[in-house]
Amino acid sequence: MPRYSRIDRTDAEILRLLQNDARLAVKQIAAAVHLAPSSVHDRLRRLWREGVLTGTHAEVDARALGVGLEALLMIELAKHERTDVDRFLDEVVELAEVRSAHLITGRYDLVVHVVARDTRHLKDLALDHFTSRPGVTRIETSIIYETRRRHELNLLDGVDDVESGIAC
């Protein structure tokens, strides 16, 4: 069951600002939304407490750390028992090369986003950590040429002046 949090237009603007720059100081946010810093601080505490805000992260240029390529591994599993799938996801996200792992619908069961130094590293990663796992029946690899990201959750555009329930 989804959690819902009551947010108004000001909360939505605070979230928009933070999604684009999580380093903004409370004073900067307050100036942008025309509130006192103490009011913004209270709103931020509530958004954290209610689970709307769940973390802040730094974006790192993977190339600066020697990553030469990124890829998506589409994985088919032999069995779909919850404990097996959960264990698989928990184990693969612990691998240093894994950026994210997604349980999906469709032909494949999982998509795993990985980084590697080069194609040899990618091959070794796939063979040593994925195809050799019990229960993996098929793996297909696609190299990512280029990525575009949007950090802003556009669902916030529909918030009215009165409080609205937004699924989070």
Secondary structure, 3 states (H helix, E strand, C coil): CCCEEEECHHHHHHHHHHHHCCCCCHHHHHHHHCCCHHHHHHHHHHHHHCCCCCCCCCCCCHHHHCCCEEEEEEEEECCCCHHHHHHHHHHHCCCCCEEEEEECCCCCCEEEEEEECCHHHHHHHHHHHHHCCCCEEEEEEEEECCCCCCCCCHHHHHCCCCCEEEEC
